[in-house]
Amino acid sequence: MADEDGAPLGFVILHGGVIEHLYVQPEHQRRGVGAALLARARAVSPGGLALWCFVRNRPARAFYAREGFIEAEETDGSGNEEREPDVRLVWRA
Ligand SMILES: CC(C)(COP(=O)(O)OP(=O)(O)OC[C@H]1O[C@@H](n2cnc3c(N)ncnc32)[C@H](O)[C@@H]1OP(=O)(O)O)[C@@H](O)C(=O)NCCC(=O)NCCS
């Protein structure tokens, strides 16, 4: 969790090198909070990180690309609950 004077700004949930959630409150986006949360995830999992992201989530894909993630695999969404095309993003140290 990232906070400013005790007020929550965002959080990351990491499970065995997989980012399950990364979220920054809209009013605090584009101020480096996401990058700071990702830095913590990298410290916990220095060998690498992976996650799934919806293809249509262009802001997040731009964010992860800037943070050195590569798009390793894309699906048509038939295998996920939302039936929404997604992409697996991977970062290796
Ligand atoms: C993706 C997310 C975590 C990024 O957090 P953040 O705190 O805004 O990220 P940072 O401030 O560290 O980095 C900002 C950079 O990411 C990219 N970026 C972030 N939002 C963007 C947008 N709307 N459009 C284009 N690029 C964007 C840009 O490279 C940006 O740098 P710039 O502001 O200098 O152009 C945040 O947008 C978010 O919580 N989104 C909603 C939840 C979500 O989609 N989570 C990811 C699910 S896979």
The ligand as an ORCA input file, in Angstrom:
! r2SCAN-3c Opt
* xyz 0 1
  C      -1.596      1.588    -14.494
  C      -1.421      2.417    -13.205
  C      -1.160      1.479    -12.028
  C      -0.244      3.386    -13.381
  O      -0.049      4.087    -12.136
  P       0.534      5.587    -12.091
  O       0.758      5.931    -10.663
  O      -0.342      6.483    -12.889
  O       1.933      5.409    -12.866
  P       3.234      6.330    -12.803
  O       2.851      7.729    -12.415
  O       4.269      5.643    -11.981
  O       3.711      6.252    -14.319
  C       3.075      7.057    -15.265
  C       3.499      6.598    -16.661
  O       2.742      5.432    -17.053
  C       2.219      5.645    -18.378
  N       0.795      5.984    -18.253
  C       0.069      5.969    -17.100
  N      -1.215      6.334    -17.352
  C      -1.285      6.581    -18.681
  C      -2.321      7.005    -19.554
  N      -3.575      7.252    -19.108
  N      -2.040      7.152    -20.872
  C      -0.803      6.908    -21.345
  N       0.243      6.528    -20.571
  C      -0.003      6.354    -19.260
  C       2.985      6.838    -18.935
  O       4.229      6.366    -19.431
  C       3.186      7.654    -17.669
  O       4.262      8.562    -17.754
  P       3.934     10.110    -18.080
  O       2.884     10.534    -17.086
  O       5.271     10.775    -17.889
  O       3.446     10.105    -19.489
  C      -2.700      3.287    -12.935
  O      -3.015      3.977    -14.126
  C      -3.921      2.503    -12.483
  O      -4.081      2.192    -11.293
  N      -4.843      2.201    -13.416
  C      -6.107      1.556    -13.071
  C      -5.895      0.108    -12.640
  C      -5.143     -0.685    -13.667
  O      -5.410     -0.611    -14.870
  N      -4.179     -1.500    -13.153
  C      -3.381     -2.373    -13.991
  C      -4.146     -3.614    -14.283
  S      -3.180     -4.755    -15.281
*
